Amino acid sequence: MGGPGCAEVVGLLTDYLEEELPAGRRRGVEGHLGGCPRCARWLAQLRATIAALGCLRDGRVISEPVLAALRESFRRS
């Protein structure tokens, strides 16, 4: 049996980032991400979104360069 497919990996990315996957499942996701540019871009977009929105906790606004980078990240997918 092969590793996880794209739909499964995308569904697991939050748990992957929060380090809540069992070791075997984490390795499967990492293996898939290493060989699937589309899912790797999705992960990069998720990380960029988290980073951009993280500043909102402090009541700050998102700077224009950060917004531009985030928009570009989503355009490329």
PDB file with one MODEL, atoms N, CA, C and O in Angstrom:
MODEL        1
ATOM      1  N   MET A   1       0.843  -1.177   0.000  1.00  0.00           N
ATOM      2  CA  MET A   1       0.000   0.000   0.000  1.00  0.00           C
ATOM      3  C   MET A   1       0.887   1.239   0.000  1.00  0.00           C
ATOM      4  O   MET A   1       1.881   1.283   0.725  1.00  0.00           O
ATOM      5  N   GLY A   2       0.543   2.253  -0.806  1.00  0.00           N
ATOM      6  CA  GLY A   2       1.332   3.470  -0.911  1.00  0.00           C
ATOM      7  C   GLY A   2       1.056   4.426   0.221  1.00  0.00           C
ATOM      8  O   GLY A   2       0.264   4.159   1.125  1.00  0.00           O
ATOM      9  N   GLY A   3       1.737   5.545   0.140  1.00  0.00           N
ATOM     10  CA  GLY A   3       1.558   6.579   1.148  1.00  0.00           C
ATOM     11  C   GLY A   3       0.267   7.343   0.931  1.00  0.00           C
ATOM     12  O   GLY A   3      -0.520   7.015   0.043  1.00  0.00           O
ATOM     13  N   PRO A   4       0.058   8.348   1.736  1.00  0.00           N
ATOM     14  CA  PRO A   4      -1.180   9.136   1.637  1.00  0.00           C
ATOM     15  C   PRO A   4      -1.226   9.925   0.335  1.00  0.00           C
ATOM     16  O   PRO A   4      -0.189  10.305  -0.208  1.00  0.00           O
ATOM     17  N   GLY A   5      -2.431  10.167  -0.156  1.00  0.00           N
ATOM     18  CA  GLY A   5      -2.629  10.980  -1.348  1.00  0.00           C
ATOM     19  C   GLY A   5      -2.782  12.445  -0.987  1.00  0.00           C
ATOM     20  O   GLY A   5      -2.784  12.818   0.187  1.00  0.00           O
ATOM     21  N   CYS A   6      -2.908  13.266  -2.016  1.00  0.00           N
ATOM     22  CA  CYS A   6      -2.988  14.717  -1.821  1.00  0.00           C
ATOM     23  C   CYS A   6      -4.133  15.122  -0.898  1.00  0.00           C
ATOM     24  O   CYS A   6      -3.930  15.917   0.019  1.00  0.00           O
ATOM     25  N   ALA A   7      -5.324  14.591  -1.123  1.00  0.00           N
ATOM     26  CA  ALA A   7      -6.483  14.992  -0.304  1.00  0.00           C
ATOM     27  C   ALA A   7      -6.238  14.659   1.169  1.00  0.00           C
ATOM     28  O   ALA A   7      -6.559  15.454   2.052  1.00  0.00           O
ATOM     29  N   GLU A   8      -5.677  13.501   1.424  1.00  0.00           N
ATOM     30  CA  GLU A   8      -5.409  13.122   2.813  1.00  0.00           C
ATOM     31  C   GLU A   8      -4.347  14.024   3.429  1.00  0.00           C
ATOM     32  O   GLU A   8      -4.492  14.468   4.568  1.00  0.00           O
ATOM     33  N   VAL A   9      -3.284  14.296   2.684  1.00  0.00           N
ATOM     34  CA  VAL A   9      -2.204  15.138   3.203  1.00  0.00           C
ATOM     35  C   VAL A   9      -2.718  16.537   3.516  1.00  0.00           C
ATOM     36  O   VAL A   9      -2.435  17.075   4.586  1.00  0.00           O
ATOM     37  N   VAL A  10      -3.471  17.132   2.591  1.00  0.00           N
ATOM     38  CA  VAL A  10      -4.006  18.474   2.840  1.00  0.00           C
ATOM     39  C   VAL A  10      -4.878  18.470   4.093  1.00  0.00           C
ATOM     40  O   VAL A  10      -4.852  19.426   4.868  1.00  0.00           O
ATOM     41  N   GLY A  11      -5.639  17.414   4.294  1.00  0.00           N
ATOM     42  CA  GLY A  11      -6.477  17.303   5.479  1.00  0.00           C
ATOM     43  C   GLY A  11      -5.695  17.141   6.769  1.00  0.00           C
ATOM     44  O   GLY A  11      -6.223  17.387   7.853  1.00  0.00           O
ATOM     45  N   LEU A  12      -4.441  16.730   6.660  1.00  0.00           N
ATOM     46  CA  LEU A  12      -3.605  16.502   7.840  1.00  0.00           C
ATOM     47  C   LEU A  12      -2.624  17.640   8.129  1.00  0.00           C
ATOM     48  O   LEU A  12      -1.902  17.593   9.125  1.00  0.00           O
ATOM     49  N   LEU A  13      -2.593  18.647   7.280  1.00  0.00           N
ATOM     50  CA  LEU A  13      -1.556  19.673   7.427  1.00  0.00           C
ATOM     51  C   LEU A  13      -1.628  20.433   8.742  1.00  0.00           C
ATOM     52  O   LEU A  13      -0.584  20.762   9.305  1.00  0.00           O
ATOM     53  N   THR A  14      -2.800  20.720   9.244  1.00  0.00           N
ATOM     54  CA  THR A  14      -2.882  21.422  10.528  1.00  0.00           C
ATOM     55  C   THR A  14      -2.290  20.567  11.637  1.00  0.00           C
ATOM     56  O   THR A  14      -1.497  21.051  12.444  1.00  0.00           O
ATOM     57  N   ASP A  15      -2.674  19.297  11.678  1.00  0.00           N
ATOM     58  CA  ASP A  15      -2.104  18.403  12.684  1.00  0.00           C
ATOM     59  C   ASP A  15      -0.599  18.248  12.478  1.00  0.00           C
ATOM     60  O   ASP A  15       0.151  18.145  13.448  1.00  0.00           O
ATOM     61  N   TYR A  16      -0.161  18.232  11.239  1.00  0.00           N
ATOM     62  CA  TYR A  16       1.267  18.131  10.929  1.00  0.00           C
ATOM     63  C   TYR A  16       2.009  19.341  11.501  1.00  0.00           C
ATOM     64  O   TYR A  16       3.035  19.185  12.164  1.00  0.00           O
ATOM     65  N   LEU A  17       1.498  20.531  11.250  1.00  0.00           N
ATOM     66  CA  LEU A  17       2.150  21.740  11.754  1.00  0.00           C
ATOM     67  C   LEU A  17       2.122  21.830  13.277  1.00  0.00           C
ATOM     68  O   LEU A  17       3.042  22.375  13.887  1.00  0.00           O
ATOM     69  N   GLU A  18       1.078  21.299  13.884  1.00  0.00           N
ATOM     70  CA  GLU A  18       0.969  21.323  15.339  1.00  0.00           C
ATOM     71  C   GLU A  18       1.669  20.133  15.989  1.00  0.00           C
ATOM     72  O   GLU A  18       1.595  19.944  17.204  1.00  0.00           O
ATOM     73  N   GLU A  19       2.354  19.326  15.159  1.00  0.00           N
ATOM     74  CA  GLU A  19       3.108  18.151  15.617  1.00  0.00           C
ATOM     75  C   GLU A  19       2.240  17.197  16.419  1.00  0.00           C
ATOM     76  O   GLU A  19       2.652  16.684  17.460  1.00  0.00           O
ATOM     77  N   GLU A  20       1.022  16.965  15.916  1.00  0.00           N
ATOM     78  CA  GLU A  20       0.085  16.074  16.597  1.00  0.00           C
ATOM     79  C   GLU A  20      -0.143  14.764  15.860  1.00  0.00           C
ATOM     80  O   GLU A  20      -1.048  14.007  16.210  1.00  0.00           O
ATOM     81  N   LEU A  21       0.670  14.487  14.840  1.00  0.00           N
ATOM     82  CA  LEU A  21       0.529  13.229  14.110  1.00  0.00           C
ATOM     83  C   LEU A  21       1.427  12.166  14.729  1.00  0.00           C
ATOM     84  O   LEU A  21       2.530  12.473  15.180  1.00  0.00           O
ATOM     85  N   PRO A  22       0.967  10.925  14.753  1.00  0.00           N
ATOM     86  CA  PRO A  22       1.856   9.841  15.175  1.00  0.00           C
ATOM     87  C   PRO A  22       3.064   9.777  14.236  1.00  0.00           C
ATOM     88  O   PRO A  22       2.980  10.188  13.079  1.00  0.00           O
ATOM     89  N   ALA A  23       4.164   9.268  14.732  1.00  0.00           N
ATOM     90  CA  ALA A  23       5.426   9.276  13.979  1.00  0.00           C
ATOM     91  C   ALA A  23       5.291   8.670  12.579  1.00  0.00           C
ATOM     92  O   ALA A  23       5.798   9.238  11.611  1.00  0.00           O
ATOM     93  N   GLY A  24       4.619   7.535  12.463  1.00  0.00           N
ATOM     94  CA  GLY A  24       4.480   6.886  11.159  1.00  0.00           C
ATOM     95  C   GLY A  24       3.678   7.726  10.182  1.00  0.00           C
ATOM     96  O   GLY A  24       4.020   7.818   9.003  1.00  0.00           O
ATOM     97  N   ARG A  25       2.640   8.322  10.663  1.00  0.00           N
ATOM     98  CA  ARG A  25       1.800   9.169   9.804  1.00  0.00           C
ATOM     99  C   ARG A  25       2.564  10.424   9.402  1.00  0.00           C
ATOM    100  O   ARG A  25       2.478  10.870   8.258  1.00  0.00           O
ATOM    101  N   ARG A  26       3.307  10.990  10.342  1.00  0.00           N
ATOM    102  CA  ARG A  26       4.125  12.174  10.049  1.00  0.00           C
ATOM    103  C   ARG A  26       5.138  11.864   8.952  1.00  0.00           C
ATOM    104  O   ARG A  26       5.328  12.667   8.038  1.00  0.00           O
ATOM    105  N   ARG A  27       5.784  10.711   9.038  1.00  0.00           N
ATOM    106  CA  ARG A  27       6.745  10.324   8.000  1.00  0.00           C
ATOM    107  C   ARG A  27       6.054  10.177   6.651  1.00  0.00           C
ATOM    108  O   ARG A  27       6.618  10.551   5.622  1.00  0.00           O
ATOM    109  N   GLY A  28       4.841   9.638   6.645  1.00  0.00           N
ATOM    110  CA  GLY A  28       4.090   9.503   5.400  1.00  0.00           C
ATOM    111  C   GLY A  28       3.774  10.855   4.786  1.00  0.00           C
ATOM    112  O   GLY A  28       3.906  11.038   3.576  1.00  0.00           O
ATOM    113  N   VAL A  29       3.358  11.801   5.617  1.00  0.00           N
ATOM    114  CA  VAL A  29       3.055  13.151   5.140  1.00  0.00           C
ATOM    115  C   VAL A  29       4.328  13.805   4.619  1.00  0.00           C
ATOM    116  O   VAL A  29       4.316  14.419   3.553  1.00  0.00           O
ATOM    117  N   GLU A  30       5.424  13.680   5.359  1.00  0.00           N
ATOM    118  CA  GLU A  30       6.682  14.278   4.924  1.00  0.00           C
ATOM    119  C   GLU A  30       7.168  13.667   3.614  1.00  0.00           C
ATOM    120  O   GLU A  30       7.687  14.371   2.747  1.00  0.00           O
ATOM    121  N   GLY A  31       6.999  12.365   3.475  1.00  0.00           N
ATOM    122  CA  GLY A  31       7.378  11.710   2.223  1.00  0.00           C
ATOM    123  C   GLY A  31       6.567  12.246   1.059  1.00  0.00           C
ATOM    124  O   GLY A  31       7.107  12.504  -0.017  1.00  0.00           O
ATOM    125  N   HIS A  32       5.281  12.411   1.273  1.00  0.00           N
ATOM    126  CA  HIS A  32       4.415  12.941   0.227  1.00  0.00           C
ATOM    127  C   HIS A  32       4.808  14.377  -0.111  1.00  0.00           C
ATOM    128  O   HIS A  32       4.909  14.732  -1.286  1.00  0.00           O
ATOM    129  N   LEU A  33       5.028  15.202   0.907  1.00  0.00           N
ATOM    130  CA  LEU A  33       5.393  16.603   0.684  1.00  0.00           C
ATOM    131  C   LEU A  33       6.710  16.715  -0.079  1.00  0.00           C
ATOM    132  O   LEU A  33       6.892  17.627  -0.885  1.00  0.00           O
ATOM    133  N   GLY A  34       7.623  15.786   0.178  1.00  0.00           N
ATOM    134  CA  GLY A  34       8.912  15.801  -0.507  1.00  0.00           C
ATOM    135  C   GLY A  34       8.812  15.489  -1.990  1.00  0.00           C
ATOM    136  O   GLY A  34       9.686  15.869  -2.769  1.00  0.00           O
ATOM    137  N   GLY A  35       7.748  14.798  -2.382  1.00  0.00           N
ATOM    138  CA  GLY A  35       7.600  14.416  -3.780  1.00  0.00           C
ATOM    139  C   GLY A  35       6.443  15.086  -4.497  1.00  0.00           C
ATOM    140  O   GLY A  35       6.206  14.798  -5.670  1.00  0.00           O
ATOM    141  N   CYS A  36       5.717  15.968  -3.830  1.00  0.00           N
ATOM    142  CA  CYS A  36       4.538  16.590  -4.439  1.00  0.00           C
ATOM    143  C   CYS A  36       4.649  18.115  -4.322  1.00  0.00           C
ATOM    144  O   CYS A  36       4.331  18.680  -3.276  1.00  0.00           O
ATOM    145  N   PRO A  37       5.094  18.771  -5.378  1.00  0.00           N
ATOM    146  CA  PRO A  37       5.248  20.219  -5.322  1.00  0.00           C
ATOM    147  C   PRO A  37       3.943  20.956  -5.008  1.00  0.00           C
ATOM    148  O   PRO A  37       3.960  21.995  -4.349  1.00  0.00           O
ATOM    149  N   ARG A  38       2.832  20.428  -5.472  1.00  0.00           N
ATOM    150  CA  ARG A  38       1.551  21.094  -5.225  1.00  0.00           C
ATOM    151  C   ARG A  38       1.218  21.102  -3.727  1.00  0.00           C
ATOM    152  O   ARG A  38       0.826  22.138  -3.190  1.00  0.00           O
ATOM    153  N   CYS A  39       1.367  19.978  -3.064  1.00  0.00           N
ATOM    154  CA  CYS A  39       1.087  19.922  -1.623  1.00  0.00           C
ATOM    155  C   CYS A  39       2.130  20.715  -0.837  1.00  0.00           C
ATOM    156  O   CYS A  39       1.803  21.329   0.178  1.00  0.00           O
ATOM    157  N   ALA A  40       3.384  20.706  -1.300  1.00  0.00           N
ATOM    158  CA  ALA A  40       4.418  21.498  -0.637  1.00  0.00           C
ATOM    159  C   ALA A  40       4.079  22.986  -0.732  1.00  0.00           C
ATOM    160  O   ALA A  40       4.300  23.727   0.225  1.00  0.00           O
ATOM    161  N   ARG A  41       3.540  23.436  -1.880  1.00  0.00           N
ATOM    162  CA  ARG A  41       3.108  24.839  -2.016  1.00  0.00           C
ATOM    163  C   ARG A  41       1.943  25.129  -1.084  1.00  0.00           C
ATOM    164  O   ARG A  41       1.876  26.202  -0.485  1.00  0.00           O
ATOM    165  N   TRP A  42       1.024  24.173  -0.960  1.00  0.00           N
ATOM    166  CA  TRP A  42      -0.117  24.361  -0.056  1.00  0.00           C
ATOM    167  C   TRP A  42       0.377  24.550   1.382  1.00  0.00           C
ATOM    168  O   TRP A  42      -0.116  25.413   2.108  1.00  0.00           O
ATOM    169  N   LEU A  43       1.352  23.735   1.780  1.00  0.00           N
ATOM    170  CA  LEU A  43       1.925  23.865   3.116  1.00  0.00           C
ATOM    171  C   LEU A  43       2.591  25.232   3.279  1.00  0.00           C
ATOM    172  O   LEU A  43       2.434  25.874   4.318  1.00  0.00           O
ATOM    173  N   ALA A  44       3.323  25.679   2.274  1.00  0.00           N
ATOM    174  CA  ALA A  44       3.974  26.992   2.334  1.00  0.00           C
ATOM    175  C   ALA A  44       2.929  28.096   2.469  1.00  0.00           C
ATOM    176  O   ALA A  44       3.130  29.050   3.220  1.00  0.00           O
ATOM    177  N   GLN A  45       1.824  27.974   1.755  1.00  0.00           N
ATOM    178  CA  GLN A  45       0.748  28.959   1.858  1.00  0.00           C
ATOM    179  C   GLN A  45       0.139  28.966   3.256  1.00  0.00           C
ATOM    180  O   GLN A  45      -0.147  30.026   3.812  1.00  0.00           O
ATOM    181  N   LEU A  46      -0.054  27.789   3.811  1.00  0.00           N
ATOM    182  CA  LEU A  46      -0.613  27.695   5.155  1.00  0.00           C
ATOM    183  C   LEU A  46       0.326  28.342   6.168  1.00  0.00           C
ATOM    184  O   LEU A  46      -0.117  29.073   7.053  1.00  0.00           O
ATOM    185  N   ARG A  47       1.608  28.074   6.038  1.00  0.00           N
ATOM    186  CA  ARG A  47       2.585  28.695   6.946  1.00  0.00           C
ATOM    187  C   ARG A  47       2.599  30.212   6.789  1.00  0.00           C
ATOM    188  O   ARG A  47       2.666  30.938   7.781  1.00  0.00           O
ATOM    189  N   ALA A  48       2.536  30.695   5.541  1.00  0.00           N
ATOM    190  CA  ALA A  48       2.524  32.141   5.296  1.00  0.00           C
ATOM    191  C   ALA A  48       1.275  32.778   5.882  1.00  0.00           C
ATOM    192  O   ALA A  48       1.337  33.873   6.442  1.00  0.00           O
ATOM    193  N   THR A  49       0.150  32.106   5.756  1.00  0.00           N
ATOM    194  CA  THR A  49      -1.099  32.622   6.306  1.00  0.00           C
ATOM    195  C   THR A  49      -1.024  32.714   7.828  1.00  0.00           C
ATOM    196  O   THR A  49      -1.423  33.716   8.420  1.00  0.00           O
ATOM    197  N   ILE A  50      -0.515  31.672   8.443  1.00  0.00           N
ATOM    198  CA  ILE A  50      -0.374  31.661   9.897  1.00  0.00           C
ATOM    199  C   ILE A  50       0.546  32.792  10.347  1.00  0.00           C
ATOM    200  O   ILE A  50       0.251  33.489  11.318  1.00  0.00           O
ATOM    201  N   ALA A  51       1.654  32.973   9.644  1.00  0.00           N
ATOM    202  CA  ALA A  51       2.598  34.029  10.002  1.00  0.00           C
ATOM    203  C   ALA A  51       1.966  35.408   9.827  1.00  0.00           C
ATOM    204  O   ALA A  51       2.125  36.282  10.679  1.00  0.00           O
ATOM    205  N   ALA A  52       1.253  35.597   8.725  1.00  0.00           N
ATOM    206  CA  ALA A  52       0.638  36.901   8.458  1.00  0.00           C
ATOM    207  C   ALA A  52      -0.458  37.218   9.464  1.00  0.00           C
ATOM    208  O   ALA A  52      -0.565  38.348   9.940  1.00  0.00           O
ATOM    209  N   LEU A  53      -1.254  36.237   9.780  1.00  0.00           N
ATOM    210  CA  LEU A  53      -2.372  36.483  10.687  1.00  0.00           C
ATOM    211  C   LEU A  53      -1.959  36.481  12.150  1.00  0.00           C
ATOM    212  O   LEU A  53      -2.690  36.988  13.001  1.00  0.00           O
ATOM    213  N   GLY A  54      -0.811  35.924  12.446  1.00  0.00           N
ATOM    214  CA  GLY A  54      -0.329  35.884  13.820  1.00  0.00           C
ATOM    215  C   GLY A  54      -0.154  37.263  14.421  1.00  0.00           C
ATOM    216  O   GLY A  54      -0.316  37.444  15.627  1.00  0.00           O
ATOM    217  N   CYS A  55       0.179  38.243  13.581  1.00  0.00           N
ATOM    218  CA  CYS A  55       0.388  39.589  14.106  1.00  0.00           C
ATOM    219  C   CYS A  55      -0.917  40.224  14.565  1.00  0.00           C
ATOM    220  O   CYS A  55      -0.893  41.202  15.312  1.00  0.00           O
ATOM    221  N   LEU A  56      -2.048  39.693  14.135  1.00  0.00           N
ATOM    222  CA  LEU A  56      -3.338  40.277  14.518  1.00  0.00           C
ATOM    223  C   LEU A  56      -3.648  40.069  15.997  1.00  0.00           C
ATOM    224  O   LEU A  56      -4.451  40.804  16.572  1.00  0.00           O
ATOM    225  N   ARG A  57      -3.019  39.076  16.613  1.00  0.00           N
ATOM    226  CA  ARG A  57      -3.239  38.836  18.039  1.00  0.00           C
ATOM    227  C   ARG A  57      -2.849  40.044  18.883  1.00  0.00           C
ATOM    228  O   ARG A  57      -3.439  40.303  19.931  1.00  0.00           O
ATOM    229  N   ASP A  58      -1.848  40.773  18.409  1.00  0.00           N
ATOM    230  CA  ASP A  58      -1.355  41.924  19.157  1.00  0.00           C
ATOM    231  C   ASP A  58      -2.074  43.212  18.780  1.00  0.00           C
ATOM    232  O   ASP A  58      -1.680  44.289  19.227  1.00  0.00           O
ATOM    233  N   GLY A  59      -3.122  43.118  17.966  1.00  0.00           N
ATOM    234  CA  GLY A  59      -3.865  44.298  17.554  1.00  0.00           C
ATOM    235  C   GLY A  59      -3.200  45.081  16.442  1.00  0.00           C
ATOM    236  O   GLY A  59      -3.633  46.186  16.117  1.00  0.00           O
ATOM    237  N   ARG A  60      -2.154  44.522  15.855  1.00  0.00           N
ATOM    238  CA  ARG A  60      -1.473  45.208  14.754  1.00  0.00           C
ATOM    239  C   ARG A  60      -2.152  44.872  13.432  1.00  0.00           C
ATOM    240  O   ARG A  60      -2.861  43.872  13.320  1.00  0.00           O
ATOM    241  N   VAL A  61      -1.930  45.698  12.461  1.00  0.00           N
ATOM    242  CA  VAL A  61      -2.447  45.430  11.120  1.00  0.00           C
ATOM    243  C   VAL A  61      -1.369  44.710  10.327  1.00  0.00           C
ATOM    244  O   VAL A  61      -0.185  44.781  10.657  1.00  0.00           O
ATOM    245  N   ILE A  62      -1.788  44.026   9.294  1.00  0.00           N
ATOM    246  CA  ILE A  62      -0.840  43.324   8.424  1.00  0.00           C
ATOM    247  C   ILE A  62      -0.212  44.348   7.495  1.00  0.00           C
ATOM    248  O   ILE A  62      -0.914  45.115   6.836  1.00  0.00           O
ATOM    249  N   SER A  63       1.098  44.356   7.447  1.00  0.00           N
ATOM    250  CA  SER A  63       1.796  45.326   6.595  1.00  0.00           C
ATOM    251  C   SER A  63       1.568  44.993   5.126  1.00  0.00           C
ATOM    252  O   SER A  63       1.296  43.847   4.767  1.00  0.00           O
ATOM    253  N   GLU A  64       1.683  45.994   4.302  1.00  0.00           N
ATOM    254  CA  GLU A  64       1.469  45.806   2.863  1.00  0.00           C
ATOM    255  C   GLU A  64       2.456  44.802   2.264  1.00  0.00           C
ATOM    256  O   GLU A  64       2.037  43.987   1.442  1.00  0.00           O
ATOM    257  N   PRO A  65       3.746  44.813   2.630  1.00  0.00           N
ATOM    258  CA  PRO A  65       4.649  43.797   2.067  1.00  0.00           C
ATOM    259  C   PRO A  65       4.234  42.367   2.434  1.00  0.00           C
ATOM    260  O   PRO A  65       4.356  41.451   1.620  1.00  0.00           O
ATOM    261  N   VAL A  66       3.750  42.186   3.647  1.00  0.00           N
ATOM    262  CA  VAL A  66       3.305  40.849   4.059  1.00  0.00           C
ATOM    263  C   VAL A  66       2.049  40.456   3.281  1.00  0.00           C
ATOM    264  O   VAL A  66       1.934  39.321   2.819  1.00  0.00           O
ATOM    265  N   LEU A  67       1.115  41.385   3.138  1.00  0.00           N
ATOM    266  CA  LEU A  67      -0.090  41.105   2.354  1.00  0.00           C
ATOM    267  C   LEU A  67       0.258  40.780   0.905  1.00  0.00           C
ATOM    268  O   LEU A  67      -0.311  39.860   0.319  1.00  0.00           O
ATOM    269  N   ALA A  68       1.186  41.531   0.332  1.00  0.00           N
ATOM    270  CA  ALA A  68       1.590  41.289  -1.056  1.00  0.00           C
ATOM    271  C   ALA A  68       2.213  39.907  -1.209  1.00  0.00           C
ATOM    272  O   ALA A  68       1.918  39.196  -2.169  1.00  0.00           O
ATOM    273  N   ALA A  69       3.070  39.524  -0.272  1.00  0.00           N
ATOM    274  CA  ALA A  69       3.696  38.202  -0.332  1.00  0.00           C
ATOM    275  C   ALA A  69       2.656  37.102  -0.185  1.00  0.00           C
ATOM    276  O   ALA A  69       2.734  36.075  -0.859  1.00  0.00           O
ATOM    277  N   LEU A  70       1.696  37.311   0.683  1.00  0.00           N
ATOM    278  CA  LEU A  70       0.634  36.327   0.884  1.00  0.00           C
ATOM    279  C   LEU A  70      -0.212  36.193  -0.374  1.00  0.00           C
ATOM    280  O   LEU A  70      -0.528  35.081  -0.797  1.00  0.00           O
ATOM    281  N   ARG A  71      -0.575  37.310  -0.968  1.00  0.00           N
ATOM    282  CA  ARG A  71      -1.355  37.261  -2.224  1.00  0.00           C
ATOM    283  C   ARG A  71      -0.586  36.528  -3.316  1.00  0.00           C
ATOM    284  O   ARG A  71      -1.151  35.700  -4.031  1.00  0.00           O
ATOM    285  N   GLU A  72       0.697  36.832  -3.445  1.00  0.00           N
ATOM    286  CA  GLU A  72       1.515  36.185  -4.467  1.00  0.00           C
ATOM    287  C   GLU A  72       1.596  34.676  -4.239  1.00  0.00           C
ATOM    288  O   GLU A  72       1.556  33.894  -5.189  1.00  0.00           O
ATOM    289  N   SER A  73       1.707  34.284  -2.997  1.00  0.00           N
ATOM    290  CA  SER A  73       1.760  32.868  -2.669  1.00  0.00           C
ATOM    291  C   SER A  73       0.509  32.148  -3.154  1.00  0.00           C
ATOM    292  O   SER A  73       0.592  31.042  -3.688  1.00  0.00           O
ATOM    293  N   PHE A  74      -0.646  32.775  -2.969  1.00  0.00           N
ATOM    294  CA  PHE A  74      -1.904  32.140  -3.396  1.00  0.00           C
ATOM    295  C   PHE A  74      -2.081  32.208  -4.904  1.00  0.00           C
ATOM    296  O   PHE A  74      -2.713  31.325  -5.482  1.00  0.00           O
ATOM    297  N   ARG A  75      -1.544  33.226  -5.554  1.00  0.00           N
ATOM    298  CA  ARG A  75      -1.636  33.320  -7.015  1.00  0.00           C
ATOM    299  C   ARG A  75      -0.869  32.195  -7.695  1.00  0.00           C
ATOM    300  O   ARG A  75      -1.289  31.696  -8.739  1.00  0.00           O
ATOM    301  N   ARG A  76       0.248  31.797  -7.110  1.00  0.00           N
ATOM    302  CA  ARG A  76       1.112  30.786  -7.722  1.00  0.00           C
ATOM    303  C   ARG A  76       0.536  29.390  -7.637  1.00  0.00           C
ATOM    304  O   ARG A  76       1.001  28.500  -8.350  1.00  0.00           O
ATOM    305  N   SER A  77      -0.441  29.165  -6.809  1.00  0.00           N
ATOM    306  CA  SER A  77      -0.945  27.798  -6.637  1.00  0.00           C
ATOM    307  C   SER A  77      -1.917  27.410  -7.713  1.00  0.00           C
ATOM    308  O   SER A  77      -2.430  26.290  -7.707  1.00  0.00           O
TER     309      SER A  77
ENDMDL
END
